[in-house]
Amino acid sequence: MLRSRPLPVRPHPRPPLRKAAAALAGLALLAAGCSDGGSGDAAPDRTGATSSPSPGESRSPGSSAAPAEGSVEVTGTVAENLDSPWGLAPLPDGGLLVSSRDEGTISLIDPEDGKATELGSVPGVEPGGEGGLLGIAVSPDFAEDRYVYAYFTSASDNRVVRMLYDAGKEEGNRLGAPSTVLRGIPKGMVHNGGRIAFGPDRMLYVGTGDSGDRSLAQDRESLGGKILRMTPEGEPPGRGNPEADSVVYSWGHRNVQGLAWDAEGRLWAAEFGQNTWDELNLIRPGGNYGWPEVEGEAGEEGFVDPVAQWRPADASPSGIAVAEGSVWMASLRGERLWRVPLDGAKKVAEPQAFLEGEYGRLRTVVSDGGDGLWLVTSETDSRGTPAEDDDRILKLEVS
């Protein structure tokens, strides 16, 4: 993947009240609790699915832990003046696709000069509250099939669709008619989940929320409050899921908006807590992550404890990425980027915060495959205090 040329970092003034709030939040950092969740390699099944390690398993030989402390440098502003950006998906040629939650559009960003070209609107998007056009992903066979996937809130549900991308058509008309991959995910004014991503097994993973009805998270028949795993066509994979005829992969989630895999194929997920704990979880197929019975680390039989947890004022996490041996977590209410250094499946040090209050609410973070990240701000989502040129995509170098 091509890396963007570093652009000058532009000043980002913040209203005084926002600065004061960020400073107070910085004083309230809470050390994250942990449950190491065991360690070890992900074990692929015959479909290529990866199963997260069980307690007591050992790490793979030769793997090394990330250092306890890392660093973040903002090397450039890739794009600015974006309206309610939510999902970000790199293309094989180095371009970046970005979705607008409230406008229902997908645009192509040139990381070299920041030029934005609208590809088109996604029909059927019904923005409202936390719903709208949310996560996007590109097919693992994009060079051949040219499919772009999107998760959005419709008038009746949340759903996943895919569209053909034709770069030869005129601006605003480069997306084909959507074909439904999966429908029937519960919708609400809040907790719509929305992150989608293709895993190393080439399966499509979908993070959903409880849509405000907490009982759905423990209801195995509901798609709400789950992580789903399916073929690119939206079918159960047949193997690798807890039930062969179901797309449900894990449950007991309140609102999953972060999905990422580490170098050993382990799936990590971030989710919003309610009033007590936000969570970073190591996902096991068939794992019950507790909501609404427990929130955060509980040590109760039958529930999987998080690897790290935060007070919602310090986090309220959305997207996550894995780079340089650490999970990087974008925080909305917390207005900071968290680094969680890993040693296999374990946290090796307390999470480290960067960019506290400097760029406002942070929505999405995506790895460039090396030591770089793209970071999307979220000040124009009706809950922020937009500064001049918000929202933006930043380029970071991390260690």
C-alpha positions as CSV (number, residue, x, y, z in Angstrom):
1,M,0.0,0.0,0.0
2,L,1.3,3.4,-0.9
3,R,2.0,5.7,2.0
4,S,0.9,9.3,1.9
5,R,3.4,12.1,1.6
6,P,3.6,13.9,5.0
7,L,1.7,17.2,4.7
8,P,2.2,20.3,6.9
9,V,0.3,19.9,10.2
10,R,-2.1,22.8,10.4
11,P,-3.0,24.6,13.6
12,H,-6.2,23.4,15.2
13,P,-7.5,26.0,17.6
14,R,-9.9,24.8,20.3
15,P,-12.4,26.8,22.3
16,P,-11.2,27.6,25.8
17,L,-14.0,25.6,27.5
18,R,-13.0,22.5,25.4
19,K,-9.4,22.9,26.4
20,A,-10.3,23.1,30.1
21,A,-12.5,20.1,29.8
22,A,-9.7,18.1,28.1
23,A,-7.3,19.1,30.9
24,L,-9.7,18.0,33.6
25,A,-10.3,14.7,31.9
26,G,-6.5,14.2,31.6
27,L,-6.3,14.5,35.4
28,A,-8.9,11.8,35.8
29,L,-7.1,9.0,33.9
30,L,-7.9,5.7,35.5
31,A,-5.5,2.8,35.4
32,A,-7.0,0.1,33.3
33,G,-8.0,-3.1,34.9
34,C,-7.1,-6.3,33.1
35,S,-7.8,-9.9,32.6
36,D,-5.1,-11.5,30.5
37,G,-7.6,-13.9,28.8
38,G,-4.8,-16.4,28.3
39,S,-2.1,-16.3,25.7
40,G,-1.3,-18.3,22.6
41,D,-1.7,-18.5,18.9
42,A,-4.9,-18.3,17.0
43,A,-5.8,-21.7,15.7
44,P,-7.2,-21.7,12.2
45,D,-9.9,-24.1,11.3
46,R,-10.3,-25.5,7.8
47,T,-12.2,-22.5,6.6
48,G,-9.3,-20.2,7.6
49,A,-11.2,-18.9,10.7
50,T,-9.1,-17.9,13.6
51,S,-10.0,-19.0,17.1
52,S,-8.7,-16.8,20.0
53,P,-6.5,-18.6,22.5
54,S,-7.8,-20.3,25.6
55,P,-6.3,-19.7,29.1
56,G,-3.1,-21.5,29.7
57,E,-2.0,-21.7,26.1
58,S,1.5,-20.4,25.4
59,R,2.6,-17.8,22.9
60,S,4.1,-18.7,19.6
61,P,7.9,-19.1,19.7
62,G,9.8,-16.0,18.7
63,S,7.0,-13.5,19.3
64,S,8.1,-10.4,21.2
65,A,6.3,-8.0,23.5
66,A,5.7,-4.4,22.6
67,P,7.6,-1.9,24.7
68,A,5.7,-0.5,27.7
69,E,5.9,3.0,26.3
70,G,5.4,4.2,22.8
71,S,5.1,7.4,20.8
72,V,2.8,9.2,18.4
73,E,3.8,11.9,15.9
74,V,1.2,13.7,13.7
75,T,3.0,14.0,10.4
76,G,0.3,15.6,8.3
77,T,-3.3,16.5,7.6
78,V,-4.6,14.3,4.8
79,A,-8.0,15.8,4.4
80,E,-10.2,18.4,6.1
81,N,-13.7,19.9,6.0
82,L,-15.4,16.5,6.1
83,D,-19.0,16.2,7.2
84,S,-19.7,13.5,9.9
85,P,-17.0,11.1,8.7
86,W,-17.4,7.6,10.2
87,G,-15.9,4.7,8.2
88,L,-12.5,4.6,6.5
89,A,-11.2,2.0,4.1
90,P,-7.9,2.1,2.3
91,L,-7.8,1.0,-1.3
92,P,-5.1,-1.2,-2.8
93,D,-3.8,1.7,-4.9
94,G,-3.4,3.9,-1.8
95,G,-6.6,5.9,-2.0
96,L,-8.9,6.2,1.0
97,L,-12.6,5.7,1.0
98,V,-14.5,7.6,3.7
99,S,-18.2,7.5,4.6
100,S,-20.4,10.4,5.8
101,R,-22.8,9.2,8.5
102,D,-25.3,12.0,8.0
103,E,-25.0,12.7,4.3
104,G,-25.0,9.0,3.3
105,T,-22.2,9.4,0.8
106,I,-18.9,7.7,0.2
107,S,-15.9,9.8,-1.0
108,L,-12.5,9.0,-2.3
109,I,-9.6,10.9,-0.6
110,D,-6.3,11.2,-2.4
111,P,-3.8,11.0,0.4
112,E,-1.2,12.9,-1.6
113,D,-3.1,16.2,-2.0
114,G,-6.3,15.7,0.1
115,K,-8.6,16.0,-2.8
116,A,-12.0,14.5,-2.1
117,T,-14.1,13.0,-4.9
118,E,-17.6,11.9,-4.1
119,L,-18.3,8.4,-5.4
120,G,-22.0,8.5,-4.7
121,S,-24.8,8.2,-2.2
122,V,-25.9,4.9,-0.7
123,P,-29.7,4.5,-1.3
124,G,-31.8,3.7,1.7
125,V,-29.7,5.4,4.4
126,E,-31.9,7.0,7.1
127,P,-29.7,9.1,9.4
128,G,-30.9,9.8,12.9
129,G,-29.3,9.8,16.4
130,E,-26.2,7.6,16.1
131,G,-27.5,5.9,13.0
132,G,-26.8,6.5,9.3
133,L,-24.0,5.4,7.0
134,L,-21.5,3.9,9.3
135,G,-18.7,1.4,8.6
136,I,-17.3,0.6,5.2
137,A,-14.9,-2.1,3.9
138,V,-13.4,-3.2,0.6
139,S,-13.5,-6.8,-0.7
140,P,-10.4,-8.8,-0.1
141,D,-10.6,-9.5,-3.9
142,F,-11.2,-5.8,-4.7
143,A,-8.8,-5.8,-7.6
144,E,-11.0,-8.4,-9.3
145,D,-14.6,-7.8,-8.1
146,R,-14.5,-4.1,-7.2
147,Y,-16.9,-4.5,-4.3
148,V,-17.3,-1.8,-1.6
149,Y,-19.2,-2.9,1.5
150,A,-21.2,-0.6,3.8
151,Y,-23.2,-0.9,7.0
152,F,-26.1,1.6,7.4
153,T,-29.3,2.4,9.2
154,S,-32.4,2.1,7.0
155,A,-36.0,3.0,7.8
156,S,-36.5,-0.5,9.4
157,D,-33.1,-2.0,10.4
158,N,-29.4,-1.8,10.2
159,R,-28.0,-3.8,7.3
160,V,-24.9,-4.6,5.3
161,V,-24.8,-4.1,1.5
162,R,-22.2,-4.2,-1.2
163,M,-21.8,-2.0,-4.3
164,L,-19.7,-2.2,-7.4
165,Y,-17.2,0.7,-7.7
166,D,-16.6,1.9,-11.2
167,A,-13.8,4.5,-11.3
168,G,-14.6,5.2,-15.0
169,K,-17.9,6.7,-14.3
170,E,-18.6,10.4,-13.6
171,E,-18.1,11.8,-10.1
172,G,-21.1,11.1,-7.9
173,N,-22.2,8.1,-9.9
174,R,-19.4,5.6,-9.4
175,L,-21.3,3.3,-7.0
176,G,-23.6,0.6,-8.4
177,A,-27.0,-0.3,-6.9
178,P,-26.6,-1.9,-3.4
179,S,-27.0,-5.6,-3.1
180,T,-28.1,-6.7,0.4
181,V,-25.6,-8.9,2.2
182,L,-27.3,-9.0,5.6
183,R,-30.5,-7.4,6.9
184,G,-32.4,-7.5,10.2
185,I,-29.8,-6.0,12.6
186,P,-31.8,-4.1,15.2
187,K,-31.7,-0.3,14.9
188,G,-32.2,2.5,17.4
189,M,-31.4,6.1,18.1
190,V,-28.4,4.8,19.9
191,H,-26.1,1.7,20.0
192,N,-26.2,0.8,16.3
193,G,-22.7,-0.7,16.3
194,G,-21.6,-0.3,12.7
195,R,-17.9,-1.4,12.2
196,I,-17.3,-3.9,9.5
197,A,-14.0,-5.5,8.4
198,F,-12.6,-8.5,6.5
199,G,-10.5,-10.8,8.7
200,P,-7.4,-12.7,7.7
201,D,-9.7,-15.7,7.0
202,R,-11.4,-13.5,4.3
203,M,-14.6,-13.6,6.2
204,L,-16.7,-10.5,6.8
205,Y,-17.0,-9.5,10.5
206,V,-19.7,-7.1,11.7
207,G,-19.9,-5.3,15.1
208,T,-23.5,-4.6,16.2
209,G,-25.1,-2.8,19.2
210,D,-28.1,-3.6,21.4
211,S,-30.0,-0.6,19.8
212,G,-31.0,0.5,23.3
213,D,-32.7,-2.8,24.2
214,R,-30.2,-4.4,26.5
215,S,-32.0,-7.8,26.5
216,L,-30.9,-8.4,22.9
217,A,-27.3,-8.8,23.8
218,Q,-28.0,-12.1,25.5
219,D,-30.6,-13.2,23.0
220,R,-28.9,-15.8,20.8
221,E,-31.7,-15.4,18.2
222,S,-31.1,-11.6,17.8
223,L,-28.4,-10.0,15.7
224,G,-28.2,-7.1,18.2
225,G,-25.3,-6.9,20.7
226,K,-23.1,-9.3,18.7
227,I,-20.1,-9.8,16.6
228,L,-21.1,-11.5,13.4
229,R,-19.0,-13.6,11.1
230,M,-20.1,-14.5,7.6
231,T,-19.0,-15.1,4.0
232,P,-18.7,-12.1,1.7
233,E,-22.2,-13.0,0.5
234,G,-23.6,-12.8,4.0
235,E,-24.0,-16.6,4.6
236,P,-22.9,-18.6,7.7
237,P,-19.4,-19.9,6.9
238,G,-20.3,-23.4,7.9
239,R,-17.3,-23.8,10.1
240,G,-15.6,-21.6,12.7
241,N,-18.8,-20.1,14.2
242,P,-20.4,-21.5,17.4
243,E,-23.3,-22.7,15.3
244,A,-22.8,-23.8,11.7
245,D,-26.1,-22.3,10.5
246,S,-25.7,-18.9,12.3
247,V,-23.6,-15.8,11.6
248,V,-23.4,-15.1,15.4
249,Y,-19.7,-15.3,16.5
250,S,-19.8,-13.8,20.0
251,W,-22.5,-12.1,22.1
252,G,-23.1,-10.1,25.3
253,H,-21.9,-6.9,23.7
254,R,-23.4,-3.5,24.3
255,N,-22.1,-1.5,21.3
256,V,-19.2,-2.8,19.3
257,Q,-17.5,-0.1,17.1
258,G,-13.9,-1.4,16.9
259,L,-12.6,-4.5,15.2
260,A,-8.9,-5.4,14.4
261,W,-6.6,-8.4,14.2
262,D,-3.1,-8.7,15.5
263,A,-0.2,-10.4,13.7
264,E,-1.1,-13.8,15.1
265,G,-4.7,-13.5,13.8
266,R,-6.4,-12.8,17.1
267,L,-9.5,-10.6,16.9
268,W,-9.8,-7.6,19.2
269,A,-12.9,-5.5,19.7
270,A,-13.7,-2.2,21.5
271,E,-17.1,-1.5,22.9
272,F,-18.9,1.3,24.8
273,G,-19.8,0.6,28.4
274,Q,-22.7,2.3,30.1
275,N,-21.8,4.2,33.2
276,T,-18.9,2.2,34.6
277,W,-16.5,0.6,32.1
278,D,-15.6,0.7,28.4
279,E,-13.8,-2.4,27.2
280,L,-11.1,-3.8,24.9
281,N,-11.8,-7.4,24.4
282,L,-10.0,-10.4,23.0
283,I,-12.7,-12.2,21.0
284,R,-13.3,-15.9,21.2
285,P,-15.8,-17.7,19.0
286,G,-18.8,-18.5,21.3
287,G,-17.6,-16.1,24.0
288,N,-20.2,-14.3,26.1
289,Y,-18.9,-10.8,27.0
290,G,-21.4,-10.2,29.7
291,W,-23.7,-7.3,28.8
292,P,-26.0,-6.5,30.5
293,E,-25.3,-8.9,33.3
294,V,-21.8,-7.5,33.9
295,E,-19.9,-4.5,32.8
296,G,-16.1,-4.5,32.7
297,E,-14.0,-7.0,34.7
298,A,-16.3,-9.2,36.9
299,G,-14.5,-12.5,37.2
300,E,-17.8,-14.3,36.9
301,E,-18.0,-17.8,35.5
302,G,-19.5,-17.9,32.0
303,F,-18.4,-14.4,31.0
304,V,-15.2,-13.3,29.3
305,D,-13.4,-10.4,31.1
306,P,-11.9,-7.5,29.1
307,V,-8.2,-7.2,28.6
308,A,-8.3,-3.5,29.4
309,Q,-11.1,-1.2,30.7
310,W,-11.6,2.5,31.0
311,R,-14.1,4.9,32.6
312,P,-16.4,6.2,29.8
313,A,-15.2,9.8,30.4
314,D,-11.7,8.8,29.5
315,A,-12.6,6.7,26.5
316,S,-16.0,6.0,24.9
317,P,-14.2,4.0,22.2
318,S,-15.0,3.7,18.5
319,G,-12.4,2.4,16.0
320,I,-9.3,0.4,16.8
321,A,-6.2,-0.7,14.8
322,V,-3.2,-2.8,15.5
323,A,0.3,-1.4,14.7
324,E,3.8,-1.9,16.1
325,G,2.6,-4.6,18.5
326,S,-0.1,-2.5,20.2
327,V,-3.8,-1.9,19.9
328,W,-4.6,1.8,19.1
329,M,-8.1,2.9,20.2
330,A,-9.8,6.1,19.1
331,S,-11.9,7.7,21.8
332,L,-14.9,10.0,21.4
333,R,-15.8,11.4,24.8
334,G,-12.3,10.9,26.0
335,E,-10.8,12.9,23.0
336,R,-7.6,10.9,23.0
337,L,-5.9,8.0,21.3
338,W,-5.1,5.1,23.6
339,R,-2.2,2.7,23.1
340,V,-2.4,-0.8,24.6
341,P,0.9,-2.6,24.3
342,L,0.6,-6.4,23.9
343,D,2.6,-9.5,24.6
344,G,0.7,-12.1,22.7
345,A,-2.8,-12.0,24.1
346,K,-1.8,-10.1,27.2
347,K,-1.5,-6.4,28.1
348,V,2.1,-5.8,29.1
349,A,1.6,-2.3,30.6
350,E,-1.1,0.2,31.5
351,P,-2.7,1.9,28.5
352,Q,-1.0,5.1,27.4
353,A,-2.9,8.1,26.2
354,F,-1.9,10.5,23.3
355,L,-3.3,13.6,21.7
356,E,-5.5,14.4,24.7
357,G,-7.9,17.2,23.8
358,E,-5.8,18.3,20.8
359,Y,-8.1,17.2,18.0
360,G,-11.4,16.7,19.7
361,R,-13.5,13.5,19.4
362,L,-11.7,10.7,17.6
363,R,-13.9,8.2,15.6
364,T,-11.8,5.9,13.5
365,V,-8.2,4.7,13.3
366,V,-6.8,2.5,10.6
367,S,-3.3,1.0,10.1
368,D,-1.3,1.6,6.9
369,G,0.3,-1.8,7.3
370,G,3.5,-0.4,8.8
371,D,4.3,2.2,11.5
372,G,1.6,4.6,10.3
373,L,-2.0,5.2,11.2
374,W,-4.8,7.2,9.7
375,L,-7.0,8.9,12.3
376,V,-10.4,10.4,11.7
377,T,-11.9,13.0,13.9
378,S,-15.6,13.3,14.8
379,E,-16.5,16.9,15.7
380,T,-19.3,17.4,13.2
381,D,-21.4,14.4,14.5
382,S,-23.6,16.8,16.6
383,R,-21.8,16.0,19.8
384,G,-18.6,17.9,19.2
385,T,-17.4,21.5,19.1
386,P,-16.1,21.9,15.5
387,A,-13.0,24.0,15.0
388,E,-12.0,25.5,11.7
389,D,-11.5,22.8,9.0
390,D,-13.2,20.0,11.0
391,D,-13.6,17.2,10.4
392,R,-10.3,15.8,9.3
393,I,-8.1,12.8,8.6
394,L,-4.7,12.9,10.2
395,K,-1.6,10.9,9.3
396,L,0.4,9.5,12.3
397,E,3.6,7.7,12.8
398,V,3.6,5.5,15.9
399,S,5.9,3.2,17.9
